[in-house]
Amino acid sequence: MINYRAEYRALTSKKVKIKKRLKLYKEYLRLIEDAYNLRQTDHALSDFSEFRATKVLHQLNKLKFIIGDSKLQAN
């Protein structure tokens, strides 16, 4: 017998992870753009933004490993 509740939880969990991945990706792009824009005016802030972007990228890579590199999109 198929356990529908477990399957539903697995699908819901995957959707949540995909949404989180999209949110992290947008944050990563914003941080990289900020770092680039700050490069000419404030080196310290640029470095800090790059550091934060690196941390976000690490989180993205962990999620990518967990859910796989699928092209699925959360509806």
N, C-alpha and C positions, 0 to 999 in steps of 0.2 A: 504494500500500500504506500502511496506517495504521501509524504508529509508536506502538505501545501503551505502550512504555516512557516516551516523552516525555509522553503523555497522563496516565499514572499519576503521573509527577513533578509535572505541573502541578496535578493534583487534590490530591496530597499537600501540595504547597506552599500551595495555597489553604486547605486544612484547617488547616495550621499557622498561617497568617496569621489565620484566623478565631478560633482558640483564643487567639492572642496578643491579638487585639482584645478578646475577652471578658475576659481577664486584666487588660488595661489599663483597661477600663471599670470593673471592680470596684475597681481601685486608685484610679481617679479619684473614684469615689463615696466611698470611704473617706477620701481626702484632703480632699474638700470637707466631709464631715461633721466631720472632725477640726478643720478650720479654723473651722467654725461653732461647735463646742463650745468651742474655745479663745478665741473672740472676747471673752468676758467676763472671762477670767482672765489670759491672756497674749497680748497683741497681737502681739508679735514672732513667737511660734510660730504664731499664726494666719496671719500674713502669709507666713511661710515655707511653711506647709502649702498655702496658696493658690497660691504660686509653683510649688511642685512639681506641684500639680494642673493648673496651666496648661501645664507642660511635658508632662505625661502626655496632656492633651487635644490638644496639638499632634501628639504621636505617633499618637494615635487618628485624628486627621484625615488624617494621611499614609497610614495603613493603609486608611482608608475610601476614599481616592482610588485607592489601588492595587488593592484587591479589589472596589471598587464598593460601593454601599450596598445590598447584597442582604440579604435576610432569611434567608440560609442559615445553618444551624447545624452545627457539627462534631459528628459522632457519636462 
